[in-house]
Amino acid sequence: MFGDDSQDYGAALQRHYDQGAPADWQEHFVSSYATTHPWEDFAETWAHYLHIVDTLEMVAASGMSVRPKIDKTGEFSARITFNPYRAEAVEPIVDEWLPYVFAMNNVNRAMGLADLYPFVIAPPVIAKLGFIHALVHGKV
């Protein structure tokens, strides 16, 4: 899932610093640095999993909800009604994360700041996050 970890780590780092990430990195990786080596892909995915779950737990504890008036379908509405640490699967976590991060990024933009979470969570990244989630819950 994270690639061939038998690659030489030092050579992979050097290649990354010389050539950068592949142009399509956002389609397969959570960050450009995750493209460096499978170990970094795992570490970056793990870090993002923790960011997401910890943030959602804080959102739930704060009683926050997101319900934009311009969202006629309710697609970007969210209220955390579960403990993200105890979720059975990663999909509910991602489904609740996206509306919050959309709102947080827009608040930052309104203040003239960069996105708080400037990452795309593509389906292959969701699968990797799902692996981390399963690992955390002893299902791997």
C-alpha positions in Angstrom: 0.0 0.0 0.0 2.8 2.4 0.8 5.3 1.1 -1.7 8.5 -0.9 -1.8 10.2 -0.1 1.5 13.4 -1.9 0.4 14.4 1.2 -1.6 17.5 2.9 -0.3 16.2 5.6 2.0 19.2 7.9 1.5 19.0 7.7 -2.3 15.2 8.3 -2.1 15.7 11.4 0.0 18.4 12.7 -2.4 16.1 12.0 -5.4 13.2 13.9 -3.7 15.4 16.9 -2.9 16.9 16.9 -6.4 13.7 16.3 -8.4 10.8 17.1 -6.1 7.5 15.2 -6.0 5.8 13.8 -9.1 3.4 16.2 -10.8 0.4 14.0 -9.8 1.4 13.4 -6.2 -2.0 14.7 -4.9 -3.7 11.8 -6.6 -1.8 9.2 -4.5 -0.2 10.8 -1.5 -1.3 13.0 1.4 1.7 15.3 1.0 4.5 16.0 -1.4 7.0 14.7 1.2 5.1 11.4 1.4 6.3 10.7 -2.1 9.9 10.6 -0.9 9.9 7.0 0.3 7.4 4.4 1.6 8.5 5.1 5.2 7.7 8.8 4.7 4.4 7.9 3.0 3.4 5.8 6.1 4.7 8.5 8.5 2.9 11.4 6.8 -0.4 9.4 6.5 -0.1 8.5 10.2 0.5 12.2 11.1 -2.5 13.3 9.0 -4.7 10.6 10.6 -3.8 12.0 14.0 -4.4 15.6 12.9 -7.9 14.7 11.5 -9.0 12.5 14.5 -7.7 14.9 17.1 -9.3 17.9 15.4 -12.6 16.1 15.1 -12.5 15.1 18.8 -11.9 18.8 19.7 -14.7 19.8 17.4 -17.1 17.3 19.1 -15.9 18.4 22.6 -16.6 22.0 21.7 -20.1 21.3 20.4 -19.2 22.9 17.0 -21.2 22.2 13.9 -21.0 23.4 10.3 -24.1 24.2 8.3 -23.4 26.8 5.6 -26.5 28.7 4.4 -25.3 28.4 0.8 -25.2 24.6 1.0 -28.7 23.7 -0.2 -28.0 19.9 -0.3 -26.5 19.6 3.2 -23.4 18.1 1.7 -21.1 20.4 3.7 -23.1 20.2 6.9 -21.6 18.3 9.8 -22.0 17.8 13.5 -19.8 15.2 15.2 -22.1 12.8 17.0 -19.6 10.0 17.5 -16.2 9.6 19.1 -13.7 9.7 16.2 -11.3 7.6 18.2 -13.9 4.8 18.4 -15.2 4.9 14.8 -15.6 1.5 13.2 -14.2 2.7 9.9 -12.3 5.7 8.4 -15.1 6.8 6.1 -17.3 8.5 8.7 -14.2 10.3 9.9 -13.4 11.6 6.4 -17.0 12.4 5.7 -17.1 14.6 8.8 -13.7 16.0 8.3 -14.3 17.5 4.9 -17.0 20.0 5.9 -15.0 21.2 8.9 -11.8 21.6 7.0 -13.7 23.4 4.2 -15.0 25.9 6.8 -11.7 26.3 8.6 -9.9 26.9 5.3 -12.5 29.6 4.4 -12.1 31.3 7.7 -8.3 31.4 7.2 -8.8 32.8 3.6 -11.1 35.5 5.0 -8.3 36.5 7.3 -5.8 36.6 4.5 -4.1 33.5 5.7 -3.1 30.3 3.9 -5.4 27.3 4.2 -5.2 25.6 7.6 -5.3 22.2 5.9 -4.1 22.6 2.3 -4.2 18.9 1.4 -6.4 16.9 -0.9 -7.7 13.6 0.4 -8.0 11.5 -2.8 -9.4 8.0 -2.7 -6.0 6.3 -2.5 -5.2 8.5 0.5 -8.5 7.5 2.1 -7.5 3.9 1.7 -4.2 4.6 3.4 -5.9 6.4 6.2 -8.2 3.4 6.5 -5.2 1.2 6.9 -3.9 3.4 9.7 -7.3 3.4 11.3 -7.4 -0.4 11.1 -3.9 -0.6 12.5 -4.9 1.6 15.5 -7.8 -0.6 16.2 -5.9 -3.8 16.0 -7.6 -5.0 12.8 -4.4 -5.4 10.8 
